[in-house]
């Protein structure tokens, strides 16, 4: 089994359906990943340990969901040198706009790359592009992916 390069993290099991789309894109692009459920509010020690050890374990990019507080992506970004991509999530309590703003407005020195609300597909593609900078095989798969998009093929 190939070690994961991307960590896909959700703060709640209710966010899994949105983030499974990211997993599907990563699989399509041949990028090994892992998905974990952990809450920066309910289990901060778990998030801390995961983020602090991610680099040593071979992960290269983290994707984290963000609700209105933006806690998970922010907690990851504060504890790692890896790129962190935040996916604002809409819920029954909010449309996701506030999560988008909170995620994009992280404090100086703690950047979180931010995609649109529920845009886990774009988060996965961005993660692949980050990895592709140093990996010709991923570059080739991304070019094919882009060519398929240009030909009107579905994701």
C-alpha positions as CSV (number, residue, x, y, z in Angstrom):
1,X,0.0,0.0,0.0
2,X,1.3,3.5,-0.9
3,X,1.6,5.9,1.9
4,X,-0.8,8.8,1.7
5,X,0.3,12.2,0.4
6,X,-2.8,14.1,1.2
7,X,-4.7,14.3,4.5
8,X,-8.4,15.0,4.1
9,X,-9.9,16.1,7.5
10,X,-13.4,16.7,8.5
11,X,-14.6,18.1,11.8
12,X,-17.8,16.1,11.8
13,X,-19.2,13.0,10.1
14,X,-21.9,15.1,8.6
15,X,-19.2,16.7,6.4
16,X,-18.1,13.4,4.9
17,X,-20.4,13.4,1.9
18,X,-19.0,16.7,0.7
19,X,-15.4,15.6,1.3
20,X,-15.8,12.2,-0.3
21,X,-15.9,14.1,-3.6
22,X,-12.3,15.3,-2.9
23,X,-11.3,11.7,-2.2
24,X,-12.8,10.6,-5.6
25,X,-10.8,13.2,-7.5
26,X,-7.6,12.3,-5.7
27,X,-8.2,8.6,-6.6
28,X,-8.9,9.6,-10.2
29,X,-5.6,11.4,-10.2
30,X,-3.8,8.4,-8.6
31,X,-2.9,10.4,-5.4
32,X,-2.9,8.3,-2.2
33,X,-4.8,10.0,0.6
34,X,-6.3,9.4,4.0
35,X,-9.6,10.7,5.5
36,X,-10.0,11.4,9.2
37,X,-12.7,12.8,11.3
38,X,-11.4,15.1,14.1
39,X,-12.7,18.2,15.8
40,X,-10.4,21.1,16.7
41,X,-13.0,22.0,19.4
42,X,-13.9,18.6,20.8
43,X,-10.5,16.8,20.4
44,X,-7.8,19.5,20.1
45,X,-5.1,17.1,21.2
46,X,-5.9,14.7,18.3
47,X,-5.8,17.6,15.8
48,X,-2.5,18.9,17.3
49,X,-0.8,15.4,17.1
50,X,-2.0,14.8,13.6
51,X,-0.9,18.2,12.3
52,X,2.5,18.1,14.1
53,X,3.4,14.7,12.8
54,X,1.9,15.0,9.3
55,X,5.2,16.0,7.6
56,X,7.2,13.2,9.3
57,X,4.6,10.7,8.2
58,X,5.1,11.7,4.5
59,X,2.0,13.8,4.0
60,X,2.5,16.8,1.6
61,X,-0.8,18.7,1.7
62,X,-3.7,18.8,4.2
63,X,-7.3,19.6,3.3
64,X,-9.6,20.6,6.2
65,X,-13.2,21.5,6.4
66,X,-14.2,24.8,8.0
67,X,-17.5,25.7,9.6
68,X,-18.4,29.1,10.8
69,X,-15.5,29.1,13.2
70,X,-12.9,27.9,10.7
71,X,-11.3,26.0,13.6
72,X,-10.1,22.8,11.9
73,X,-8.2,24.3,9.0
74,X,-6.8,27.1,11.2
75,X,-5.7,24.6,13.9
76,X,-3.9,22.5,11.2
77,X,-2.2,25.5,9.6
78,X,-1.0,26.7,13.0
79,X,0.7,23.4,13.7
80,X,2.3,22.4,10.5
81,X,4.6,23.7,7.7
82,X,2.5,21.8,5.1
83,X,0.1,23.7,2.8
84,X,-3.4,23.6,4.2
85,X,-6.5,24.0,2.0
86,X,-9.7,25.0,3.7
87,X,-13.1,23.9,2.4
88,X,-15.9,26.0,3.8
89,X,-18.9,23.9,4.4
90,X,-22.6,24.9,4.2
91,X,-24.9,23.4,6.8
92,X,-28.5,23.5,7.9
93,X,-27.5,26.4,10.2
94,X,-25.8,28.5,7.6
95,X,-25.2,28.8,3.8
96,X,-21.4,28.7,4.1
97,X,-20.7,32.3,3.3
98,X,-19.5,33.1,6.8
99,X,-17.3,30.0,6.8
100,X,-15.8,31.2,3.5
101,X,-15.0,34.6,5.0
102,X,-13.6,33.2,8.2
103,X,-11.4,30.7,6.3
104,X,-10.1,33.4,3.9
105,X,-9.3,35.8,6.8
106,X,-6.8,33.7,8.7
107,X,-4.3,35.7,10.7
108,X,-1.0,36.8,9.2
109,X,1.5,33.9,9.3
110,X,-1.2,31.2,9.4
111,X,-2.3,30.9,5.8
112,X,-5.1,28.6,4.7
113,X,-5.6,28.4,0.9
114,X,-9.4,28.7,0.5
115,X,-11.7,27.3,-2.1
116,X,-15.4,28.0,-2.5
117,X,-18.2,26.7,-0.3
118,X,-18.5,22.9,-0.5
119,X,-15.8,23.0,-3.3
120,X,-13.9,19.9,-2.2
121,X,-13.3,19.0,-5.8
122,X,-11.3,22.2,-6.3
123,X,-9.5,21.5,-3.0
124,X,-8.4,18.1,-4.3
125,X,-7.3,19.6,-7.7
126,X,-5.3,22.3,-5.9
127,X,-3.7,19.6,-3.7
128,X,-2.7,17.7,-6.9
129,X,-1.3,20.8,-8.5
130,X,0.8,21.5,-5.4
131,X,2.1,17.9,-5.5
132,X,2.6,18.1,-9.3
133,X,5.1,20.9,-9.0
134,X,7.7,18.3,-8.0
135,X,6.2,15.1,-9.6
136,X,6.2,14.6,-13.4
137,X,3.8,11.7,-13.1
138,X,1.2,13.8,-11.3
139,X,1.8,16.6,-13.8
140,X,1.0,14.2,-16.7
141,X,-2.2,13.1,-15.0
142,X,-3.2,16.7,-14.3
143,X,-2.6,17.6,-18.0
144,X,-4.9,14.7,-19.0
145,X,-7.5,15.8,-16.5
146,X,-7.4,19.4,-17.9
147,X,-7.6,18.0,-21.5
148,X,-10.6,16.0,-20.5
149,X,-12.2,19.1,-19.0
150,X,-11.5,21.0,-22.2
151,X,-13.2,18.3,-24.2
152,X,-16.3,18.5,-22.0
153,X,-15.8,15.3,-20.2
154,X,-17.3,15.2,-16.7
155,X,-15.2,15.0,-13.5
